[in-house]
Amino acid sequence: MKTLHGPRLTVRDLQLDDWQAIHSYSSLDEAVRYQPWGPNAEKDSKEFVSMAVEASRARPRTLYHLGVVESSTGRLVGTVSMTTSVEHSRKEGELGYFLHPDVWNRGYATEAARLLIRFGFEDLLLRQIVATCDPRNVASARVLEKIGMRYARRDLRTMQIRDGWRDSDVYILERSAWDRSQGLTE
């Protein structure tokens, strides 16, 4: 995996010693509010990073859990992920992101997601990328819209989280729409 560079962030493969940085936010109630997991115990954060490192060695690689690093400080402030379908004819990826609350509202999720979308279309040659978010997570929906994804539908009762069943809003970005936004097609 090559390292991806943005104006303020670097996105890179996770390393085993990243678990403490990830634990610093995955253990927070506020950060995992819309997730079916967490808050993490240290063991959970270590297991997640071990799984991500192991997945980075798989060939063909279908799971990219990458660290989001603030370029100015070198601090790991989150993760961004792309899970690709193993059916090569589908060529679909699913995007996710998760950042420390300390860096919310700085545009980092948008920047990191854009880097991974470019990687998905240019390097992985995906046909489309999907993402989901809890309908109550307005900030996440705004990120998906800023990166050019379009709202497709609401799936009901998709996962159980601490406060009950949650719905999921599904967003899609097709390669052709991304190409147009990049000025690659007429």
C-alpha positions in Angstrom: 0.0 0.0 0.0 1.4 3.3 -0.9 1.0 6.2 1.4 -1.6 8.8 0.5 -0.8 12.5 1.0 -3.3 15.3 1.3 -2.8 19.0 2.2 -3.0 18.3 6.0 -3.1 14.5 6.3 -1.2 11.4 5.5 -3.1 8.1 5.2 -1.1 5.0 5.7 -1.3 1.3 6.7 -1.7 0.8 10.4 1.2 -0.5 12.5 0.9 -2.6 15.6 2.1 0.2 17.9 -0.8 2.4 16.6 -3.2 0.7 19.0 -2.8 3.3 21.8 -3.6 6.2 19.6 -6.7 4.3 18.3 -7.7 3.4 21.8 -7.5 7.1 22.9 -10.7 7.7 20.9 -12.3 4.3 20.4 -12.7 4.0 24.1 -14.8 7.2 24.3 -18.6 6.9 24.5 -19.0 10.1 22.4 -16.9 8.7 19.6 -18.7 5.3 19.3 -22.2 6.6 19.7 -23.4 5.4 16.3 -21.3 2.2 16.2 -22.4 -1.4 17.0 -19.1 -1.9 18.9 -17.3 -0.1 21.7 -16.4 1.7 23.7 -13.3 -0.4 23.4 -11.3 -2.0 26.1 -7.5 -2.0 25.5 -7.8 -5.6 24.3 -10.4 -4.6 21.7 -8.2 -1.8 20.3 -5.2 -4.2 20.1 -7.2 -6.8 18.4 -8.5 -4.3 15.8 -5.0 -3.1 15.0 -3.7 -6.7 14.8 -6.6 -7.6 12.4 -5.9 -4.5 10.2 -2.1 -5.3 10.0 -2.9 -8.9 9.1 -5.5 -7.8 6.5 -2.8 -5.6 4.9 -0.8 -8.7 4.1 -3.6 -10.6 2.4 -3.3 -11.2 -1.4 -5.6 -10.2 -3.0 -6.1 -7.5 -0.5 -9.8 -6.6 0.1 -9.7 -4.7 3.4 -7.8 -1.4 3.9 -8.0 -0.1 7.4 -5.6 2.9 7.2 -4.3 5.3 9.8 -5.1 9.0 9.4 -2.1 11.0 10.5 -1.9 14.8 11.0 1.0 15.8 8.9 2.0 18.8 11.0 2.2 16.8 14.3 2.7 13.2 13.2 -0.2 12.2 15.5 -2.6 9.4 14.4 -6.0 11.0 14.7 -8.3 8.4 13.1 -8.8 5.7 10.6 -10.3 5.5 7.2 -11.3 2.2 5.6 -12.2 0.6 2.2 -13.6 -2.8 2.0 -13.7 -4.2 -1.6 -15.9 -6.9 -3.0 -14.2 -10.2 -3.7 -16.3 -10.5 -6.8 -14.1 -8.8 -9.4 -17.1 -8.3 -11.7 -18.7 -6.0 -9.1 -15.7 -3.9 -8.4 -17.4 -2.2 -5.4 -15.9 -0.6 -2.3 -17.4 0.4 1.0 -15.9 3.5 2.6 -15.7 4.2 6.3 -14.0 6.7 8.6 -13.6 7.2 12.3 -11.8 10.2 13.9 -10.8 11.3 17.4 -13.4 13.9 18.7 -10.5 16.3 19.3 -10.2 16.8 15.5 -13.9 16.8 14.6 -15.1 19.9 12.6 -11.7 20.5 11.0 -12.5 18.8 7.6 -10.2 15.9 8.3 -12.9 13.2 7.6 -13.6 14.9 4.3 -9.9 15.1 3.3 -9.2 11.5 4.4 -12.3 10.2 2.6 -11.3 12.0 -0.6 -7.9 10.4 -0.5 -9.4 7.0 -0.1 -11.9 7.6 -2.9 -9.2 8.6 -5.3 -7.2 5.5 -4.3 -10.4 3.3 -4.8 -11.1 4.6 -8.3 -7.5 5.2 -9.6 -5.6 2.3 -8.0 -8.3 -0.3 -7.2 -10.3 0.5 -10.3 -13.6 0.3 -8.5 -16.8 0.8 -10.4 -18.6 2.4 -7.4 -18.1 3.2 -3.7 -20.8 3.0 -1.1 -21.0 4.3 2.5 -23.6 4.2 5.2 -24.3 6.3 8.2 -26.8 6.5 11.0 -29.5 9.1 10.0 -28.9 10.9 13.3 -25.2 11.5 12.4 -25.7 14.7 10.5 -21.9 15.5 10.4 -21.1 12.2 8.7 -23.9 12.7 6.2 -22.4 16.1 5.4 -18.9 14.5 4.8 -20.4 12.0 2.4 -22.2 14.8 0.5 -19.0 17.0 0.4 -17.0 14.2 -1.2 -19.6 13.8 -4.0 -21.6 10.8 -2.8 -25.3 10.9 -3.4 -28.0 9.7 -1.0 -29.5 6.5 -2.4 -31.9 5.2 0.3 -32.6 4.4 3.9 -32.3 0.8 5.0 -34.3 0.1 8.2 -33.1 -1.6 11.3 -29.7 -2.5 9.9 -27.8 -3.0 13.1 -28.3 -3.0 16.8 -26.4 -0.4 18.8 -26.5 0.5 22.5 -29.7 2.5 22.3 -31.6 0.0 20.1 -31.9 -0.8 16.4 -30.6 1.8 14.0 -31.4 2.6 10.4 -28.7 3.3 7.9 -28.6 5.9 5.2 -26.8 4.6 2.1 -24.8 6.9 -0.1 -23.2 6.0 -3.5 -20.5 7.4 -5.7 -20.2 5.9 -9.2 -16.9 6.0 -11.1 -18.5 7.9 -13.9 -19.7 10.7 -11.6 -16.3 10.9 -9.9 -14.6 11.1 -13.4 -16.8 14.0 -14.3 -16.1 15.8 -11.0 -12.3 15.4 -11.7 -12.7 16.7 -15.3 -11.8 13.3 -16.7 -14.8 13.1 -19.0 -16.8 15.5 -21.0 
